[in-house]
Amino acid sequence: MEQYNMKFIAPNRYPSECQITIYRQSGIVIATDIDKGMSVTNACAEIANEVVRQYGVNPQRMIFIEQYRPGRPDQTTDLVRFDFADGKAFRHPDWTHIPPDDFKKMIRIAEETEEP
């Protein structure tokens, strides 16, 4: 597992930042909102594109998840699907809620498959 505080320029040109967690073996990328600039929801396509550019994640294998308030009772976690038709950039996000127990299982499996 790798974690980064990633800076990016949001669509409104405002400097922003979020926490990125990468599980390379499973392709899971988690963008966690840290209240610095534009929300991960409003900038998810830009964040996904930057993760590919900055960290070399394979865009064809990436499973992109956005998260708010991890560890709190009001935590939200969503799977974000994108169009990648032109093979150059993520566009047109579509969100699906991930129930907390399902998310925990996903992460447990991702952690088990990561190389030491």
C-alpha positions as CSV (number, residue, x, y, z in Angstrom):
1,M,0.0,0.0,0.0
2,E,1.2,3.5,-0.8
3,Q,-0.2,6.8,0.6
4,Y,0.3,10.3,-0.7
5,N,-1.0,13.7,-0.2
6,M,-1.6,14.7,-3.8
7,K,-1.9,18.2,-5.0
8,F,-3.9,19.0,-8.1
9,I,-5.5,21.9,-9.9
10,A,-9.3,21.6,-9.7
11,P,-11.6,22.3,-12.7
12,N,-12.1,25.8,-11.2
13,R,-8.3,26.3,-11.3
14,Y,-8.2,26.3,-7.5
15,P,-5.2,24.6,-5.9
16,S,-6.5,21.5,-4.1
17,E,-5.2,18.4,-2.2
18,C,-6.5,15.0,-1.2
19,Q,-5.0,11.8,0.3
20,I,-4.4,9.0,-2.2
21,T,-4.1,5.4,-1.2
22,I,-2.9,2.9,-3.8
23,Y,-3.1,-0.9,-3.7
24,R,-1.2,-1.7,-6.9
25,Q,-1.9,-5.4,-7.1
26,S,-5.7,-5.0,-6.9
27,G,-5.7,-1.7,-8.8
28,I,-7.7,0.0,-6.0
29,V,-7.1,3.7,-5.6
30,I,-8.8,5.6,-2.8
31,A,-9.1,9.4,-2.9
32,T,-9.9,10.7,0.6
33,D,-11.2,14.2,1.0
34,I,-9.1,16.3,3.4
35,D,-11.0,19.6,3.1
36,K,-8.2,21.3,1.1
37,G,-9.7,22.9,-2.0
38,M,-12.3,21.3,-4.2
39,S,-14.0,18.2,-3.0
40,V,-13.0,14.8,-4.3
41,T,-16.5,14.4,-5.7
42,N,-16.3,17.6,-7.8
43,A,-12.8,16.8,-9.0
44,C,-12.8,13.0,-9.2
45,A,-12.0,12.8,-13.0
46,E,-9.1,15.2,-12.6
47,I,-7.9,13.3,-9.5
48,A,-8.1,10.0,-11.4
49,N,-6.1,11.4,-14.3
50,E,-3.5,12.8,-12.0
51,V,-3.1,9.5,-10.2
52,V,-2.3,7.9,-13.5
53,R,0.1,10.7,-14.5
54,Q,1.9,11.1,-11.1
55,Y,2.0,7.6,-9.8
56,G,1.9,5.4,-12.9
57,V,-1.3,3.5,-12.1
58,N,-2.6,1.5,-15.0
59,P,-5.8,3.3,-16.1
60,Q,-7.3,0.1,-17.5
61,R,-7.0,-1.7,-14.1
62,M,-7.8,1.2,-11.7
63,I,-10.7,0.8,-9.4
64,F,-11.4,4.4,-8.2
65,I,-13.0,4.9,-4.8
66,E,-13.8,8.3,-3.1
67,Q,-14.1,8.6,0.6
68,Y,-15.2,11.2,3.1
69,R,-14.7,11.2,6.9
70,P,-13.0,7.8,7.2
71,G,-13.4,6.2,10.6
72,R,-16.4,8.3,11.6
73,P,-20.0,7.2,11.9
74,D,-20.9,9.5,9.0
75,Q,-18.2,8.1,6.7
76,T,-19.2,7.8,3.0
77,T,-17.5,5.6,0.5
78,D,-18.3,5.4,-3.2
79,L,-17.1,3.5,-6.2
80,V,-16.6,5.9,-9.2
81,R,-16.9,4.6,-12.7
82,F,-15.7,6.7,-15.6
83,D,-15.8,6.7,-19.4
84,F,-12.3,6.2,-20.8
85,A,-13.4,5.8,-24.4
86,D,-10.6,7.9,-26.0
87,G,-7.9,6.1,-24.0
88,K,-6.5,9.5,-22.8
89,A,-8.6,10.8,-19.9
90,F,-11.3,9.9,-17.5
91,R,-14.6,11.6,-18.0
92,H,-18.3,11.3,-17.0
93,P,-18.1,9.9,-13.5
94,D,-20.9,7.7,-12.1
95,W,-21.1,6.9,-8.4
96,T,-22.2,3.8,-6.5
97,H,-22.3,3.7,-2.7
98,I,-20.2,1.0,-1.1
99,P,-21.6,-0.2,2.3
100,P,-19.1,0.0,5.1
101,D,-18.8,-3.8,5.6
102,D,-18.2,-4.3,1.9
103,F,-15.6,-1.6,1.8
104,K,-13.8,-3.2,4.8
105,K,-13.8,-6.6,3.0
106,M,-12.4,-5.0,-0.2
107,I,-9.6,-3.4,1.7
108,R,-8.8,-6.6,3.7
109,I,-8.5,-8.5,0.4
110,A,-6.4,-5.7,-1.2
111,E,-4.1,-5.7,1.8
112,E,-3.7,-9.5,1.6
113,T,-2.7,-9.4,-2.1
114,E,-0.2,-6.5,-1.8
115,E,3.5,-7.5,-2.1
116,P,5.4,-7.1,1.1
